[in-house]
Amino acid sequence: MTKIRNWLELIVSLWVFLFLLLWTSPALAASERVPLTLPLLQERLNSPLLSEGFYTIDLRNFIIDLTSENTIFREQFYQQLQTHLNRSKQPLGLDFSDSFIQGEFIASKLGLLTPLFQASLPPLFTPIEQEELKQDKRFLSQPGEQITSVTVVRGPLILNNSRFAGQADFSKVIFLQRVETTDATFTQEGNWSETRFARTADFSRTTFRREVNFSNSVFLGGAKFRQDRFLESANFTGSHFEAEVSFSQSEFVQLATFTRIQSLKDADFSQIDARDRILFSKSHFFGSLSLVNSTFEQSIAFRATRFDRSIDFRDVKLLGQVDFSNAFFSPKTTLNVSGLAFDSDRAKILGDTGVIGRVMSLSNLEDNKTVYRNLIRNFRNLEQIPDANQIEYKIERLRLQQLGKEIFEIPYQQVFQLKWMRNLFNWLFLSLLILLSGYGTNFSIVFGVGIIAIGYFGVLFWAIDRWRRRIPTPILPNRYDTICMIASVVLLTIIGLTNIFQASEEPWITLACLSVILFPIPLGLVSYLYHKGRYHDLMHSSYFLEDGSMRQLRLLIVRLPVIPNFPFFRDRYVPLIWERRWNWLNYYDFSLNNFIKLGFNDIRLRDQHLPGTISTIVWYQWSLGILYIALLLWTLSRTIPGLNLLIYLK
């Protein structure tokens, strides 16, 4: 039994050894490159391989010597490849995977020189290929201008894991099929300028050791530059990306230029490491732009760039400055700065005042407190108070949401506890500040609220003063007064509503909040007044008195709405005369006096034979006016840089 077991173990070991030998032999062969000779080249030209739907000339795992010392081979290499490719009725691919190419590589010598003119297109091109060529902006359908000739490569170009020891020139070439250069290495300059990629261009994990130029290139399919290494300058000036483009996890050691590029779909620059400047000036991003978790050690410029969709700046580590000067943001554009880290004293965000802060978007409050402080300090140091206020406004919006959750999403057993009541009070107070003033950042909302309130109380005072009874003896306003009051209050309301709807993010909720403040108590008191009726002396005299001793613009901060109960003081005041043509303006003057303590005449309530209901309404407006003045002054101090002392503080 022992001998049989030993024999079985020996047989199994031999089978395992043979399997491993067969499995690893292709890998060993792939790692050993052999020099490409003309006979080998001819052999590969005559026996293309079928790969992913295309017959492909297999030039993998070769050392291809195209140096000036190997002139005969270099000339024959280009001549035979070009002849074979251009005579084939069907597109032939080229596969240089795992090859080592020495000397200058010129892609234009591998394609078909084609004039971009309808009548001059070679019959070799299929209808689909002709349609793709016609999409080129240089293509001419009618004679008249100078005809441009370009090099067209019809089949796929595969350069996976290849290595270029010399310069690589792919400029001014139209690739009608995919281009793959994953894990490739370009040790010298690479020129891809004015190149047109009709299909996917995959440069993932490619290393560019010297300058690389993709300026004015057109990517009609997806452009993939994931995990690339640009060890010297990278130039993508004027490039056009019609599909998704990705530079995620790439490394830019020196200057990277993306000025005047156009990206029609989403652009992914997440997790990139930019050690030098990176420029996106005068570009246009039709889709979203992602810079998530990227590191910028120097400046990044988006000057005069247009953004149509979102910009994702989450978890970006910023050591230099980001410049959004003169950038255009569509109404749908948001700049997500959650987790943004200012990792040096030089870090700052630049942008147009009143614009950059508006587009910034913030997520949860707890995880971004440091971000908020840095952003507010950034804009205050730049004297951009509106942007600093916008950040504070968005912080308070998040705080309001957080308080709302603590109030409405707790077990009912905890309702009416001290903490719950405190949160409810803070939530109501913060809601009022946000809805009625944008948390002190929007003067237009405050102005609109004030205009509506002054007009509303003005017409209310006019009604209770002039519209007293119908029987037995009518005491009613005349037609002229009625028309003037209705027309004026409609005009003031329209002005106020226009300001609110233009400035507020939630105008309907703002109006609902304003309605709760203005309507229930005053209208309830007025209803009670008319239901009870008025039976007192001086029924034919106005409730409102004006100081007849002087007429001037006055600031009446400490003035109270009812005259003192003192006979000699009372002698200075005379009742409003109803029959005068412009008497209806006095009610707006009193409303202005009582609400913001500013008016043209000192108009007050009389102290004799005055229904308590009317006095209550007047005092109610006076109390609201004190709160409104505080809100107005607070808003002005935050929106006018000269009044904001915090601009000089850190």
NUVO-274032 format. One record per residue (C-alpha): x, y, z; residue in one letter. Coordinates in pm, whole numbers, plus 50000, padded with zeros to 5 digits. Layout:
XYZA
...
END
This chain:
500005000050000M
502865023850076T
504405018449729K
501065024449558I
500595056449757R
504065068549661N
503395061549292W
500105080649308L
501795110449474E
504485110249205L
501925109548923I
499915138149079V
503075158749125S
504015153848758L
500575164748643W
500735195848863V
504215203948729F
503075200448367L
500005221948432F
502075249648590L
504595247648309L
501895251648042L
500215279348242W
503315300548297T
504975295647959S
502895322747781P
503735347448056A
507405338948029L
507245342947655A
505425376147688A
508135389847914S
510895381947662E
510885407147381R
512595398647051V
513835423346789P
511425429246502L
512975421346164T
511605426645816L
510845389345767P
508975388646096L
507145420245999L
506125405145666Q
504945373745842E
502765393546081R
501365414545797L
500305383345610N
498625367045911S
496475392346103P
494595380246410L
490875384846474L
490435405246794S
487195421246915E
485665421746569G
488705435446384F
491595418546207Y
494675431346384T
498345430846287I
500095414746581D
503275433646673L
503315425047041R
506415417347249N
508885431847000F
511835455147020I
511165478846732I
514245498846640D
513275530846457L
516435550246537T
518425569246277S
521115542046288E
518565516946157N
517415537245857T
516675508645618I
514455490245863F
512695522245968R
511795531445610E
510635496345527Q
508675494445853F
506595525145775Y
506305517645402Q
505135481545439Q
502685489645720L
501215519145534Q
500915499945209T
499245470245377H
496845491545580L
495845514045293N
495195485845047R
492945466345281S
489235469945211K
488405463945574Q
489965483245864P
493045466546011L
494115472246370G
497655476246502L
498665460146830D
501995471446980F
501245458247328S
504285449847545D
506615462847274S
509655485047322F
509855511647051I
513165529047004Q
513585561146810G
510925585346692E
507475570346633F
505375588946373I
501735578046359A
500985598546048S
503075573945844K
500715545745938L
497495560845805G
495895571245481L
496415607245372L
492885619245303T
491635653045175P
488635664745374L
486525671645067F
483415653244953Q
484555647044596A
488045635944698S
487195609344957L
488805575844864P
486285548244774P
488035526745031L
486035543045314F
482755527545415T
479615549545436P
479925550045817I
483545561445797E
482615588445547Q
479915601445781E
482415603146066E
484845622845851L
482095646945755K
481635656046122Q
485055672646118D
484625710546110K
487355712645845R
485395690345605F
484185707645288L
481145696145098S
481505722944829Q
484695736244666P
485815771644728G
488225771445019E
491595755245064Q
491165717845113I
492735703145428T
494385668945413S
494685647145722V
495985612645809T
493255587245884V
493865555146080V
490905532446015R
491505504046261G
492115502146636P
495495512146777L
496595491547079I
499625502947279L
498985485247609N
502075481847828N
504265494547545S
507295516647602R
508425545247377F
512085554247417A
511985582947166G
509555610247073Q
506005599146989A
504175619546728D
500435612846693F
499505648246592S
496895657146328K
495675621346294V
492045609746283I
491525576546461F
488245561346347L
488415532846599Q
489465529846962R
492915538747093V
494285520047394E
497545528747569T
496955514747918T
500095509848128D
502215525147851A
505305546547913T
506435576347706F
509965585347807T
510265614747564Q
507875641547439E
504455630147322G
502555650447065N
498815643547026W
497835678746920S
494905683446680E
494185646246698T
490635633646657R
489435602746842F
486175589446698A
485925561546957R
487105556047313T
490615567947393A
491955548847694D
495225561947839F
494715546748185S
497835541548401R
500035557148134T
503245574748236T
504375606048049F
507925613148159R
508365643947941R
506045670847804E
502825658447647V
500665678947414N
496965671747356F
496065707247254S
493065711747021N
492345674447023S
488795661346982V
487505631847185F
484205619847041L
484165588447257G
485085584847620G
488475598547725A
490145578848004K
493295591848170F
492825573548501R
495845569048729Q
498125585948478D
501435601948573R
502355634848405F
505915640548524L
506365672248319E
503935697448171S
500655685348023A
498905706647762N
495205700847683F
494495736347564T
491415738647341G
490585701647363S
487005690647303H
485395662147498F
482005651147369E
481655621347606A
482715614647963E
486315623448047V
488185610048349S
491525619848502F
490755603548837S
493725594249058Q
496165610248813S
499325628548917E
500405662148770F
503945670448878V
504315702048670Q
502005727148501L
498765712548361A
496905734448114T
493225728348038F
492355763447918T
489535767647665R
488505731047683I
484895720347627Q
483435690947817S
479945681747701L
479395653947954K
480645647648307D
484315654648380A
486005634448655D
489135649248814F
488635632049148S
491575621649366Q
494145639049146I
497435651449290D
498405684949136A
501815695749260R
502035725849031D
499505749848885R
496505736448698I
494605759748465L
490975756748349F
490485792948245S
487955801647971K
486665765947959S
483085753547937H
481725724348139F
478325714148009F
478205684648251G
479235681348614S
482835685648727L
484165663549006S
487305672149202L
486495650249502V
489365642649739N
491945659849518S
495065677749639T
496195711149495F
499585722549619E
499625753249395Q
496925774949241S
494015762549033I
492355787548799A
488785787348665F
488815823448545R
486075831548291A
484965795148292T
481345785548236R
479655758748451F
476275744848352D
476025717548616R
477395709448960S
480995712849081I
482025687449344D
484805700849570F
484235676349854R
487245667350071D
489615687749855V
492955695950018K
493865731249922L
497355745549972L
497165773149710G
494305794349583Q
491285785749371V
490275813949137D
486675815849008F
486945852148895S
484565861548612N
483225825848605A
479665820348489F
477405797648692F
474065786648554S
471035786948790P
471465749248833K
475135751248930T
476185742849286T
479695741749430L
479855714749697N
482625724049942V
481885698950217S
485095686750379G
487215713050202L
490515716750389A
492605748750391F
495965732050453D
498185762750441S
498145800050508D
498195806050132R
494955786750076A
492055808449965K
489055808749731I
488635838249495L
485495847349307G
483165875549214D
481545892249514T
477975880949567G
478335852249321V
480795826849458I
479135824849799G
475705820149643R
476655788949446V
478455771949735M
476665741749872S
477135727350220L
476075693750358S
475635684550723N
476535708850998L
478435687551247E
481175674851013D
481915708250850N
482265733751129K
485925739751048T
485085743150679V
482485769850755Y
484835789750975R
487555788650710N
485185799750435L
483785828550639I
487305839750735R
488385836150371N
485695859850241F
486015884650526R
489755887250467N
488965894450101L
486355920550210E
483635900550034Q
480995905150303I
478015893150090P
479755859750031D
480625855650398A
476985863150480N
475825837450227Q
477915810750398I
476475820550736E
472985819650588Y
473515784350460K
474945773850794I
471805786250968E
469635768250715R
471405736050809L
471015744551176R
467305749951117L
467005715750955Q
468865700251249Q
466575717151501L
463555705951300G
464655669851329K
465195673451704E
461695688151740I
459575667051508F
461445634151506E
461545625851876I
459335602152079P
456125618052200Y
457155611152561Q
459865637952530Q
457525664952399V
457125695552625F
460325688152811Q
462655717452878L
465075707952599K
462235703552352W
460725737352443M
464115754352409R
464645738452067N
461165748951959L
461785785052059F
465135785551878N
463565769551571W
460785795751557L
463185824751611F
465645811851352L
462835805451103S
461685841651134L
465205854951079L
465715833150772I
462325838950614L
462065876350679L
465685886750615S
467685857250482G
469385856950821Y
470395893150783G
471855888450435T
469065901050210N
467915937050233F
465375932349953S
463345907950163I
463405931550463V
462375960650241F
459535940750086G
458255930050428V
458365965950553G
456515980150251I
453725954350283I
453395959950659A
453285998050629I
450705996550351G
448585970650533Y
448425989850863F
447926022650677G
444766010550508V
443665993650833L
443956026451027F
442146044750748W
439276019750760A
438726020851138I
438996058951138D
436826066950837R
434456037250811W
432626040251146R
428946032951089R
426166032350831R
423196039151063I
421626059951202P
423916086951057T
426526073250811P
430196081450885I
431906068350572L
434816078850348P
434076095350017N
434666078549683R
437916097149615Y
439496085649943D
438376049849883T
439836048549532I
443116064249645C
443536040349939M
442726009149739I
445006019149450A
447876028949681S
447745997549896V
447655975849583V
450695994249447L
452625990749775L
451725954049798T
452935947749442I
456255965049521I
456705944349836G
455745911549667L
458115918549379T
461035922849618N
460155891649813I
459685869249509F
462895881549350Q
465035878249663A
463605850149872S
464395813549813E
460985804049954E
458705833849881P
455445815849953W
456615804450296I
457895839550365T
454455853650278L
452765827450493A
454985837150785C
454265874250726L
450525866950707S
450595849551046V
452215880551197I
450015906751029L
446545892450993F
445165871951286P
445485896551576I
444705929751396P
441855915451189L
440445897851497G
440445930851686L
438865949151392V
436135922951366S
435445926551737Y
435335964751701L
432745964151422Y
430735936651588H
430535955751919K
429935989451757G
431146023651862R
429166044852107Y
431326072852241H
431726110352223D
433686127451944L
432316102751688M
432646128951413H
436286136051492S
439356116251381S
441116093251627Y
444426106451494F
445946139851590L
448846158151431E
451256182751583D
450286216151431G
453326234751563S
455726222351295M
455876201250976R
459196183950900Q
460856150350844L
461406135351186R
463186105651336L
460946095751625L
462716066651788I
461506073552142V
458046086352048R
455006067252174L
451876063951960P
449406080352207V
449666116752316I
450296123452688P
447316130052913N
448246166152974F
445966195452877P
448676219952769F
450456193652565F
447156183852408R
446656219252283D
449446214752027R
447586186251852Y
444616189851621V
442496161851467P
443056151751106L
440716170250872I
438786144350670W
437606167850399E
441056176150269R
441936160249935R
445266144550042W
444136134750389N
444456097350307W
448246101150299L
448246109050672N
447336073050754Y
450416060550571Y
452426087350749D
451176074751086F
451866038650985S
455396049150882L
455876067851212N
454586039251418N
456476011651235F
459936025251161I
459786057151374K
460276079851075L
457716103550925G
456866137750788F
454446147851066N
454076138951431D
450776120251415I
449476101951723R
446316087251871L
444146109552084R
443846101152452D
440126109152492Q
437166087652390H
439406062052224L
438226025752197P
440706002252359G
440565979552053T
442036006751832I
444716014552087S
445645977552100T
446065975751722I
448296006651724V
450435993352007W
450685959951829Y
452125977051520Q
454435997851741W
455805966051900S
456305949751561L
458085981651452G
460655978551731I
461455943151617L
461505953951252Y
463945982451321I
466275958351497A
466025934451202L
466575962850954L
469635976951131L
471105942051175W
470625934650806T
472125967850698L
475155962450922S
475765928550760R
475155938850399T
477005972250391I
480785965850428P
481405999850584G
479065991550872L
480405956750937N
483175957851196L
483695920351172L
485465925850842I
488615934451037Y
488385904951273L
489525869451227K
END
